[in-house]
Amino acid sequence: MELQIIQTKTFRIRGQMVMLDFDLAELYEVETRVLNQAVKRNIERFPEDFMFQLTRDEYTVLRSQIVTLEKGRGKFSQYNPFAFTEHGV
């Protein structure tokens, strides 16, 4: 992935630059659920300074800022995404 593309997939949340799980999964060429399953199986390797889960409000605000997301039933995960810091990526 080009640097410019990666920069468009990073966001400032809670004062940290992060990449969301679905963008990180795309970067690693895996499904989001596969990435999240691997993280959950190895949760001890991902302390809070490596990743955190967005609140519903944070995700709603972020979705409103990302104009490329499609609207409609089934277009969004029912779970709030994980945000990976530069240490977690």
N, CA, C and O atoms as a GROMACS GRO file, in nm:
protein
  356
    1MET      N    1   0.085  -0.117   0.000
    1MET     CA    2   0.000   0.000   0.000
    1MET      C    3   0.090   0.124   0.000
    1MET      O    4   0.187   0.131   0.075
    2GLU      N    5   0.057   0.218  -0.082
    2GLU     CA    6   0.136   0.340  -0.089
    2GLU      C    7   0.120   0.424   0.038
    2GLU      O    8   0.019   0.417   0.107
    3LEU      N    9   0.224   0.503   0.066
    3LEU     CA   10   0.222   0.587   0.184
    3LEU      C   11   0.102   0.681   0.183
    3LEU      O   12   0.039   0.702   0.287
    4GLN      N   13   0.071   0.738   0.067
    4GLN     CA   14  -0.041   0.832   0.058
    4GLN      C   15  -0.173   0.763   0.092
    4GLN      O   16  -0.259   0.823   0.158
    5ILE      N   17  -0.190   0.640   0.050
    5ILE     CA   18  -0.312   0.565   0.080
    5ILE      C   19  -0.319   0.535   0.230
    5ILE      O   20  -0.424   0.548   0.292
    6ILE      N   21  -0.205   0.496   0.287
    6ILE     CA   22  -0.201   0.469   0.431
    6ILE      C   23  -0.236   0.595   0.510
    6ILE      O   24  -0.307   0.588   0.610
    7GLN      N   25  -0.186   0.709   0.465
    7GLN     CA   26  -0.214   0.834   0.536
    7GLN      C   27  -0.364   0.866   0.534
    7GLN      O   28  -0.415   0.924   0.630
    8THR      N   29  -0.434   0.829   0.428
    8THR     CA   30  -0.578   0.855   0.423
    8THR      C   31  -0.656   0.760   0.513
    8THR      O   32  -0.774   0.783   0.540
    9LYS      N   33  -0.591   0.654   0.559
    9LYS     CA   34  -0.658   0.555   0.643
    9LYS      C   35  -0.616   0.566   0.789
    9LYS      O   36  -0.644   0.477   0.869
   10THR      N   37  -0.551   0.675   0.823
   10THR     CA   38  -0.516   0.699   0.964
   10THR      C   39  -0.597   0.816   1.015
   10THR      O   40  -0.625   0.912   0.942
   11PHE      N   41  -0.635   0.807   1.141
   11PHE     CA   42  -0.720   0.907   1.203
   11PHE      C   43  -0.667   0.942   1.341
   11PHE      O   44  -0.601   0.860   1.405
   12ARG      N   45  -0.696   1.062   1.387
   12ARG     CA   46  -0.660   1.101   1.523
   12ARG      C   47  -0.782   1.077   1.611
   12ARG      O   48  -0.886   1.141   1.596
   13ILE      N   49  -0.766   0.983   1.703
   13ILE     CA   50  -0.871   0.948   1.797
   13ILE      C   51  -0.808   0.939   1.935
   13ILE      O   52  -0.703   0.876   1.952
   14ARG      N   53  -0.871   1.002   2.033
   14ARG     CA   54  -0.819   1.005   2.170
   14ARG      C   55  -0.675   1.056   2.175
   14ARG      O   56  -0.596   1.013   2.259
   15GLY      N   57  -0.643   1.147   2.084
   15GLY     CA   58  -0.511   1.208   2.082
   15GLY      C   59  -0.402   1.123   2.021
   15GLY      O   60  -0.284   1.158   2.031
   16GLN      N   61  -0.439   1.011   1.959
   16GLN     CA   62  -0.340   0.923   1.898
   16GLN      C   63  -0.373   0.900   1.752
   16GLN      O   64  -0.490   0.897   1.714
   17MET      N   65  -0.271   0.884   1.671
   17MET     CA   66  -0.292   0.846   1.532
   17MET      C   67  -0.315   0.695   1.529
   17MET      O   68  -0.234   0.618   1.580
   18VAL      N   69  -0.427   0.655   1.469
   18VAL     CA   70  -0.464   0.514   1.467
   18VAL      C   71  -0.509   0.471   1.329
   18VAL      O   72  -0.541   0.554   1.243
   19MET      N   73  -0.511   0.340   1.310
   19MET     CA   74  -0.568   0.280   1.190
   19MET      C   75  -0.676   0.183   1.238
   19MET      O   76  -0.654   0.107   1.332
   20LEU      N   77  -0.791   0.186   1.174
   20LEU     CA   78  -0.902   0.100   1.215
   20LEU      C   79  -0.881  -0.042   1.167
   20LEU      O   80  -0.812  -0.067   1.068
   21ASP      N   81  -0.943  -0.135   1.238
   21ASP     CA   82  -0.921  -0.276   1.210
   21ASP      C   83  -0.950  -0.315   1.066
   21ASP      O   84  -0.876  -0.395   1.009
   22PHE      N   85  -1.055  -0.261   1.006
   22PHE     CA   86  -1.087  -0.301   0.869
   22PHE      C   87  -0.985  -0.249   0.768
   22PHE      O   88  -0.961  -0.314   0.666
   23ASP      N   89  -0.924  -0.134   0.795
   23ASP     CA   90  -0.818  -0.082   0.708
   23ASP      C   91  -0.688  -0.159   0.729
   23ASP      O   92  -0.615  -0.186   0.633
   24LEU      N   93  -0.659  -0.195   0.853
   24LEU     CA   94  -0.539  -0.273   0.882
   24LEU      C   95  -0.551  -0.412   0.820
   24LEU      O   96  -0.454  -0.465   0.766
   25ALA      N   97  -0.670  -0.471   0.828
   25ALA     CA   98  -0.692  -0.601   0.767
   25ALA      C   99  -0.670  -0.594   0.616
   25ALA      O  100  -0.611  -0.685   0.557
   26GLU      N  101  -0.716  -0.487   0.554
   26GLU     CA  102  -0.694  -0.468   0.411
   26GLU      C  103  -0.545  -0.458   0.381
   26GLU      O  104  -0.497  -0.515   0.283
   27LEU      N  105  -0.472  -0.386   0.465
   27LEU     CA  106  -0.328  -0.371   0.448
   27LEU      C  107  -0.258  -0.507   0.453
   27LEU      O  108  -0.167  -0.532   0.375
   28TYR      N  109  -0.301  -0.594   0.545
   28TYR     CA  110  -0.242  -0.727   0.559
   28TYR      C  111  -0.308  -0.831   0.470
   28TYR      O  112  -0.271  -0.949   0.471
   29GLU      N  113  -0.406  -0.788   0.392
   29GLU     CA  114  -0.476  -0.874   0.297
   29GLU      C  115  -0.542  -0.994   0.364
   29GLU      O  116  -0.530  -1.108   0.319
   30VAL      N  117  -0.613  -0.965   0.475
   30VAL     CA  118  -0.693  -1.065   0.545
   30VAL      C  119  -0.830  -1.005   0.572
   30VAL      O  120  -0.850  -0.884   0.561
   31GLU      N  121  -0.925  -1.090   0.606
   31GLU     CA  122  -1.057  -1.041   0.643
   31GLU      C  123  -1.050  -0.977   0.781
   31GLU      O  124  -0.969  -1.016   0.865
   32THR      N  125  -1.134  -0.878   0.804
   32THR     CA  126  -1.137  -0.809   0.933
   32THR      C  127  -1.162  -0.906   1.047
   32THR      O  128  -1.098  -0.898   1.151
   33ARG      N  129  -1.256  -0.996   1.028
   33ARG     CA  130  -1.288  -1.091   1.134
   33ARG      C  131  -1.168  -1.180   1.167
   33ARG      O  132  -1.150  -1.217   1.283
   34VAL      N  133  -1.088  -1.214   1.068
   34VAL     CA  134  -0.968  -1.297   1.090
   34VAL      C  135  -0.866  -1.218   1.172
   34VAL      O  136  -0.805  -1.273   1.265
   35LEU      N  137  -0.846  -1.092   1.138
   35LEU     CA  138  -0.755  -1.007   1.215
   35LEU      C  139  -0.801  -0.996   1.359
   35LEU      O  140  -0.722  -1.013   1.452
   36ASN      N  141  -0.929  -0.967   1.378
   36ASN     CA  142  -0.982  -0.950   1.514
   36ASN      C  143  -0.978  -1.080   1.594
   36ASN      O  144  -0.954  -1.076   1.715
   37GLN      N  145  -1.000  -1.193   1.529
   37GLN     CA  146  -0.988  -1.321   1.599
   37GLN      C  147  -0.845  -1.344   1.647
   37GLN      O  148  -0.823  -1.389   1.759
   38ALA      N  149  -0.748  -1.312   1.562
   38ALA     CA  150  -0.607  -1.328   1.598
   38ALA      C  151  -0.572  -1.238   1.716
   38ALA      O  152  -0.500  -1.278   1.807
   39VAL      N  153  -0.623  -1.116   1.712
   39VAL     CA  154  -0.597  -1.022   1.823
   39VAL      C  155  -0.658  -1.075   1.952
   39VAL      O  156  -0.592  -1.074   2.056
   40LYS      N  157  -0.782  -1.121   1.946
   40LYS     CA  158  -0.848  -1.171   2.067
   40LYS      C  159  -0.780  -1.295   2.123
   40LYS      O  160  -0.776  -1.314   2.244
   41ARG      N  161  -0.726  -1.379   2.035
   41ARG     CA  162  -0.653  -1.498   2.081
   41ARG      C  163  -0.520  -1.460   2.148
   41ARG      O  164  -0.467  -1.535   2.229
   42ASN      N  165  -0.467  -1.343   2.112
   42ASN     CA  166  -0.339  -1.298   2.165
   42ASN      C  167  -0.352  -1.163   2.235
   42ASN      O  168  -0.264  -1.078   2.223
   43ILE      N  169  -0.461  -1.143   2.307
   43ILE     CA  170  -0.494  -1.014   2.365
   43ILE      C  171  -0.385  -0.961   2.458
   43ILE      O  172  -0.370  -0.840   2.472
   44GLU      N  173  -0.310  -1.050   2.521
   44GLU     CA  174  -0.203  -1.005   2.610
   44GLU      C  175  -0.092  -0.932   2.536
   44GLU      O  176  -0.013  -0.860   2.598
   45ARG      N  177  -0.085  -0.948   2.407
   45ARG     CA  178   0.016  -0.879   2.325
   45ARG      C  179  -0.030  -0.741   2.279
   45ARG      O  180   0.046  -0.668   2.215
   46PHE      N  181  -0.153  -0.706   2.311
   46PHE     CA  182  -0.210  -0.580   2.265
   46PHE      C  183  -0.260  -0.496   2.383
   46PHE      O  184  -0.381  -0.486   2.404
   47PRO      N  185  -0.168  -0.437   2.460
   47PRO     CA  186  -0.211  -0.350   2.569
   47PRO      C  187  -0.279  -0.224   2.515
   47PRO      O  188  -0.280  -0.201   2.394
   48GLU      N  189  -0.334  -0.143   2.605
   48GLU     CA  190  -0.412  -0.026   2.565
   48GLU      C  191  -0.333   0.074   2.480
   48GLU      O  192  -0.391   0.146   2.400
   49ASP      N  193  -0.200   0.078   2.497
   49ASP     CA  194  -0.123   0.171   2.414
   49ASP      C  195  -0.100   0.115   2.274
   49ASP      O  196  -0.044   0.185   2.189
   50PHE      N  197  -0.142  -0.009   2.248
   50PHE     CA  198  -0.133  -0.068   2.115
   50PHE      C  199  -0.267  -0.063   2.041
   50PHE      O  200  -0.270  -0.047   1.919
   51MET      N  201  -0.376  -0.075   2.115
   51MET     CA  202  -0.509  -0.074   2.052
   51MET      C  203  -0.617  -0.050   2.156
   51MET      O  204  -0.598  -0.072   2.276
   52PHE      N  205  -0.731  -0.006   2.106
   52PHE     CA  206  -0.849   0.011   2.190
   52PHE      C  207  -0.971   0.002   2.101
   52PHE      O  208  -0.961   0.019   1.979
   53GLN      N  209  -1.085  -0.025   2.161
   53GLN     CA  210  -1.208  -0.033   2.083
   53GLN      C  211  -1.280   0.101   2.090
   53GLN      O  212  -1.294   0.160   2.197
   54LEU      N  213  -1.326   0.148   1.975
   54LEU     CA  214  -1.398   0.274   1.969
   54LEU      C  215  -1.531   0.262   2.039
   54LEU      O  216  -1.592   0.155   2.041
   55THR      N  217  -1.577   0.371   2.096
   55THR     CA  218  -1.712   0.374   2.150
   55THR      C  219  -1.808   0.393   2.034
   55THR      O  220  -1.766   0.427   1.924
   56ARG      N  221  -1.934   0.370   2.058
   56ARG     CA  222  -2.035   0.389   1.952
   56ARG      C  223  -2.035   0.534   1.905
   56ARG      O  224  -2.046   0.560   1.785
   57ASP      N  225  -2.023   0.630   2.000
   57ASP     CA  226  -2.021   0.772   1.963
   57ASP      C  227  -1.899   0.806   1.878
   57ASP      O  228  -1.910   0.878   1.779
   58GLU      N  229  -1.782   0.755   1.916
   58GLU     CA  230  -1.660   0.781   1.838
   58GLU      C  231  -1.676   0.728   1.696
   58GLU      O  232  -1.638   0.794   1.599
   59TYR      N  233  -1.731   0.608   1.684
   59TYR     CA  234  -1.746   0.547   1.553
   59TYR      C  235  -1.849   0.622   1.469
   59TYR      O  236  -1.830   0.639   1.348
   60THR      N  237  -1.957   0.668   1.531
   60THR     CA  238  -2.058   0.745   1.459
   60THR      C  239  -1.998   0.875   1.404
   60THR      O  240  -2.022   0.910   1.289
   61VAL      N  241  -1.922   0.946   1.487
   61VAL     CA  242  -1.858   1.070   1.443
   61VAL      C  243  -1.759   1.041   1.331
   61VAL      O  244  -1.756   1.114   1.231
   62LEU      N  245  -1.681   0.938   1.346
   62LEU     CA  246  -1.582   0.903   1.244
   62LEU      C  247  -1.649   0.865   1.113
   62LEU      O  248  -1.605   0.907   1.006
   63ARG      N  249  -1.756   0.787   1.121
   63ARG     CA  250  -1.828   0.748   0.999
   63ARG      C  251  -1.881   0.869   0.925
   63ARG      O  252  -1.884   0.871   0.802
   64SER      N  253  -1.923   0.971   1.000
   64SER     CA  254  -1.975   1.091   0.934
   64SER      C  255  -1.864   1.169   0.864
   64SER      O  256  -1.892   1.248   0.774
   65GLN      N  257  -1.739   1.147   0.904
   65GLN     CA  258  -1.626   1.215   0.843
   65GLN      C  259  -1.571   1.140   0.721
   65GLN      O  260  -1.503   1.200   0.637
   66ILE      N  261  -1.599   1.012   0.713
   66ILE     CA  262  -1.549   0.931   0.603
   66ILE      C  263  -1.658   0.924   0.496
   66ILE      O  264  -1.750   0.843   0.508
   67VAL      N  265  -1.648   1.005   0.396
   67VAL     CA  266  -1.755   1.015   0.297
   67VAL      C  267  -1.761   0.897   0.202
   67VAL      O  268  -1.859   0.882   0.130
   68THR      N  269  -1.658   0.813   0.201
   68THR     CA  270  -1.658   0.701   0.108
   68THR      C  271  -1.736   0.581   0.159
   68THR      O  272  -1.759   0.487   0.083
   69LEU      N  273  -1.777   0.582   0.285
   69LEU     CA  274  -1.853   0.469   0.338
   69LEU      C  275  -1.994   0.469   0.280
   69LEU      O  276  -2.058   0.574   0.268
   70GLU      N  277  -2.040   0.351   0.244
   70GLU     CA  278  -2.174   0.339   0.188
   70GLU      C  279  -2.277   0.331   0.300
   70GLU      O  280  -2.248   0.283   0.410
   71LYS      N  281  -2.397   0.379   0.271
   71LYS     CA  282  -2.506   0.370   0.367
   71LYS      C  283  -2.597   0.255   0.327
   71LYS      O  284  -2.604   0.218   0.209
   72GLY      N  285  -2.664   0.201   0.424
   72GLY     CA  286  -2.760   0.095   0.395
   72GLY      C  287  -2.744  -0.021   0.489
   72GLY      O  288  -2.644  -0.033   0.560
   73ARG      N  289  -2.843  -0.106   0.489
   73ARG     CA  290  -2.843  -0.220   0.578
   73ARG      C  291  -2.726  -0.314   0.546
   73ARG      O  292  -2.702  -0.346   0.430
   74GLY      N  293  -2.656  -0.355   0.649
   74GLY     CA  294  -2.548  -0.450   0.631
   74GLY      C  295  -2.416  -0.390   0.586
   74GLY      O  296  -2.320  -0.464   0.563
   75LYS      N  297  -2.410  -0.260   0.572
   75LYS     CA  298  -2.286  -0.196   0.523
   75LYS      C  299  -2.187  -0.171   0.635
   75LYS      O  300  -2.068  -0.150   0.608
   76PHE      N  301  -2.232  -0.172   0.759
   76PHE     CA  302  -2.145  -0.145   0.872
   76PHE      C  303  -2.148  -0.262   0.968
   76PHE      O  304  -2.249  -0.331   0.982
   77SER      N  305  -2.038  -0.283   1.034
   77SER     CA  306  -2.029  -0.388   1.134
   77SER      C  307  -2.120  -0.353   1.252
   77SER      O  308  -2.139  -0.236   1.285
   78GLN      N  309  -2.176  -0.455   1.313
   78GLN     CA  310  -2.257  -0.430   1.431
   78GLN      C  311  -2.169  -0.407   1.552
   78GLN      O  312  -2.217  -0.367   1.658
   79TYR      N  313  -2.039  -0.431   1.538
   79TYR     CA  314  -1.944  -0.411   1.646
   79TYR      C  315  -1.863  -0.285   1.620
   79TYR      O  316  -1.835  -0.250   1.506
   80ASN      N  317  -1.825  -0.217   1.727
   80ASN     CA  318  -1.738  -0.101   1.713
   80ASN      C  319  -1.599  -0.151   1.674
   80ASN      O  320  -1.550  -0.250   1.730
   81PRO      N  321  -1.535  -0.084   1.580
   81PRO     CA  322  -1.404  -0.132   1.535
   81PRO      C  323  -1.296  -0.108   1.640
   81PRO      O  324  -1.310  -0.024   1.729
   82PHE      N  325  -1.188  -0.183   1.626
   82PHE     CA  326  -1.069  -0.161   1.707
   82PHE      C  327  -0.984  -0.058   1.636
   82PHE      O  328  -0.979  -0.055   1.513
   83ALA      N  329  -0.919   0.026   1.713
   83ALA     CA  330  -0.825   0.125   1.660
   83ALA      C  331  -0.686   0.083   1.704
   83ALA      O  332  -0.661   0.065   1.823
   84PHE      N  333  -0.595   0.067   1.609
   84PHE     CA  334  -0.458   0.025   1.638
   84PHE      C  335  -0.367   0.147   1.630
   84PHE      O  336  -0.367   0.219   1.530
   85THR      N  337  -0.289   0.169   1.736
   85THR     CA  338  -0.194   0.280   1.737
   85THR      C  339  -0.073   0.242   1.653
   85THR      O  340  -0.065   0.130   1.602
   86GLU      N  341   0.020   0.335   1.639
   86GLU     CA  342   0.140   0.306   1.561
   86GLU      C  343   0.216   0.187   1.622
   86GLU      O  344   0.283   0.114   1.549
   87HIS      N  345   0.207   0.168   1.753
   87HIS     CA  346   0.274   0.054   1.817
   87HIS      C  347   0.204  -0.076   1.785
   87HIS      O  348   0.268  -0.181   1.773
   88GLY      N  349   0.073  -0.070   1.770
   88GLY     CA  350  -0.005  -0.191   1.742
   88GLY      C  351  -0.003  -0.231   1.596
   88GLY      O  352  -0.017  -0.349   1.563
   89VAL      N  353   0.014  -0.134   1.509
   89VAL     CA  354   0.017  -0.163   1.365
   89VAL      C  355   0.144  -0.238   1.333
   89VAL      O  356   0.167  -0.273   1.218
   0.00000   0.00000   0.00000
